[in-house]
Amino acid sequence: MMLELPGPQTRTSVPLVDCIQRRRSIREYTMEPLSLAEFSQLLWAAQGITGPESLRATPSPGEFYPLRLHVLVRRVETLEPGIYEYRSEAHGLRFVGKPASEDAIQAAGIGEQTWLGVAAVVVGIAARLDDITQHFEHQPPCGERGLRYAYMEAGALAQNVQLQTTALGLGGVLVGGFDDQSASDALRLPADLAPTALLCIGRPFG
């Protein structure tokens, strides 16, 4: 069953230059939930449809779009806590299930990364690495080119979300230090998806 999200705000926003100037890594959050509209806007900035032929907010090599989003929701108004998959074409969510355990995603972090355990949402950016390496295997160095493209796309997506986070007055931080298998288990990723990055987002203090 698909949960339709509110439509994104595309006409008014904080100026981009202001967001670039104010963007910072914020690791401490209140227990106040995000609104469903804020959550919708963040996901649209990540992979929302922005043009004809299903073009998306994040650039992708050859319009291949190997990335998928699995989101751990702890505190979003009207949403049951759990793991959700974002579907760009519907701008909606599919409920995947409960996370492996309450603190599984924090346990996946390398070192003491407490923000993984307290963020209102943790956006898991995952990629179909086998598919994209095969798709670009004709471009030397064979296989490595596809991997490079996938991680470049993940970085562009993360920056989109971080700037949108700033525009909404929220706080967030990009996490690259995590155990792949533990993160995959906590986010309930299928076998054909590999985690590439995590984004912690919440409402900052002050």
C-alpha positions in Angstrom: 0.0 0.0 0.0 1.3 3.4 -1.0 1.1 6.4 1.3 0.8 9.6 -0.7 2.9 12.5 0.6 1.9 16.2 0.5 3.0 18.0 -2.7 6.4 19.8 -2.5 6.7 23.5 -2.2 8.4 24.6 -5.5 7.6 28.4 -5.6 8.9 30.0 -2.5 12.0 29.2 -0.5 15.0 30.6 1.3 17.6 31.9 -1.2 20.1 29.2 -2.3 23.1 31.4 -1.4 21.8 31.8 2.1 21.4 28.0 2.5 24.9 27.4 1.2 26.3 30.0 3.7 24.4 28.6 6.7 24.7 24.9 6.0 26.5 23.2 8.9 26.7 19.6 10.3 24.3 19.5 13.2 24.4 16.4 15.4 22.1 17.3 18.3 18.3 17.3 18.0 15.2 17.9 20.1 12.5 15.2 20.5 10.1 17.4 18.5 8.8 15.6 15.4 9.1 16.8 11.9 5.9 17.7 10.1 4.8 15.5 7.3 5.1 18.5 4.9 8.8 18.9 6.0 9.5 15.2 5.5 7.9 15.3 2.1 10.0 18.3 1.0 13.2 16.6 2.1 12.4 13.4 0.1 11.4 15.5 -2.9 14.7 17.4 -2.8 16.5 14.0 -2.7 14.8 12.2 -5.6 11.6 13.9 -6.4 10.3 14.1 -10.0 11.2 17.6 -11.4 10.7 17.4 -15.1 9.3 15.4 -18.1 10.3 11.8 -18.7 10.6 11.4 -14.9 13.7 13.5 -14.5 14.6 13.8 -10.8 16.0 16.4 -8.5 19.4 14.7 -8.3 21.5 14.2 -11.5 22.2 10.7 -12.7 24.6 9.3 -15.3 22.6 8.4 -18.4 19.4 8.9 -16.4 20.1 5.4 -14.9 19.0 6.4 -11.3 20.6 3.5 -9.4 19.8 5.0 -6.0 17.0 4.1 -3.7 16.0 5.6 -0.3 15.1 3.5 2.8 14.2 5.8 5.7 14.1 5.1 9.3 11.3 7.2 10.7 11.3 7.8 14.5 9.4 11.1 14.8 7.3 12.4 11.9 3.8 13.6 12.6 1.0 11.1 11.5 3.6 8.5 10.5 4.0 5.2 12.3 7.7 4.7 13.3 9.4 2.2 11.1 11.3 1.8 7.8 9.8 3.3 4.7 10.9 3.1 1.0 10.5 6.4 -0.9 8.9 6.0 -4.4 9.8 8.9 -6.6 7.2 8.2 -9.3 4.4 8.4 -6.8 6.0 10.9 -4.4 4.9 8.4 -1.8 6.0 5.9 0.8 5.8 2.2 1.1 6.0 0.8 4.6 8.7 -1.8 4.8 8.5 -2.8 8.4 10.0 -2.2 11.8 13.8 -1.7 12.1 15.9 -4.6 13.3 15.9 -3.2 16.8 15.4 0.2 18.5 19.1 1.1 18.5 20.3 -1.0 15.5 21.1 1.9 13.3 23.2 3.6 16.0 25.0 0.3 16.5 25.8 0.3 12.8 27.8 3.5 13.2 31.6 3.3 13.5 32.7 4.9 16.7 30.5 7.0 19.0 27.9 8.5 16.7 25.0 9.2 19.1 23.1 11.2 16.5 22.2 8.0 14.7 20.2 7.0 17.7 18.4 10.3 18.3 17.6 11.8 14.8 14.0 12.2 13.9 14.7 10.4 10.7 17.7 8.6 9.2 17.7 8.6 5.4 19.5 5.6 4.0 20.9 6.2 0.5 21.4 2.8 -1.2 22.5 1.8 -4.7 22.1 -1.0 -7.1 25.9 -1.3 -7.5 25.8 -4.5 -9.6 23.4 -3.0 -12.1 25.3 0.2 -12.6 28.7 -1.5 -12.9 27.2 -3.8 -15.6 25.5 -0.8 -17.3 28.8 1.0 -17.7 31.2 -1.9 -18.1 32.1 -0.7 -21.6 33.7 2.4 -20.1 37.2 1.8 -18.8 38.3 1.1 -16.1 35.7 -1.7 -16.4 33.2 -1.8 -13.5 34.9 1.0 -11.6 33.3 3.7 -13.7 29.9 2.6 -12.6 30.8 2.6 -9.0 32.3 6.1 -9.3 29.0 7.3 -10.9 26.9 5.8 -8.1 28.9 7.5 -5.3 28.9 10.8 -7.2 25.2 10.6 -7.4 24.9 9.8 -3.7 26.9 12.8 -2.9 24.8 15.1 -5.1 21.6 13.7 -3.4 23.1 14.2 0.1 23.9 17.8 -0.7 20.4 18.5 -2.1 19.0 17.2 1.2 21.4 19.1 3.4 20.6 22.4 1.6 16.8 21.6 1.9 17.3 20.8 5.5 18.9 24.2 6.0 16.1 26.0 4.1 13.5 24.4 6.4 15.3 25.4 9.6 16.2 21.8 10.4 19.5 20.2 11.3 21.3 17.3 9.7 24.6 15.6 9.2 25.9 13.2 6.6 27.3 9.9 8.0 29.8 7.8 6.0 31.3 5.8 8.8 29.1 2.7 9.3 29.2 -1.1 9.0 27.5 -2.0 5.7 25.9 -5.2 6.8 24.6 -3.7 10.0 23.2 -0.7 8.2 21.6 -2.9 5.6 19.9 -5.0 8.3 18.6 -2.0 10.2 17.2 -0.4 7.1 15.8 -3.7 5.7 17.6 -3.3 2.4 17.0 -6.0 -0.2 20.0 -8.0 -1.3 20.5 -6.1 -4.5 21.0 -2.7 -2.7 24.2 -1.6 -0.9 24.2 1.4 1.5 26.3 4.3 0.3 25.5 7.0 2.9 23.2 7.9 5.8 21.7 11.3 6.6 20.6 12.1 10.1 17.9 14.8 10.3 16.0 16.4 13.2 14.9 19.6 14.8 17.9 21.5 16.2 18.0 23.2 19.6 17.6 27.0 19.7 
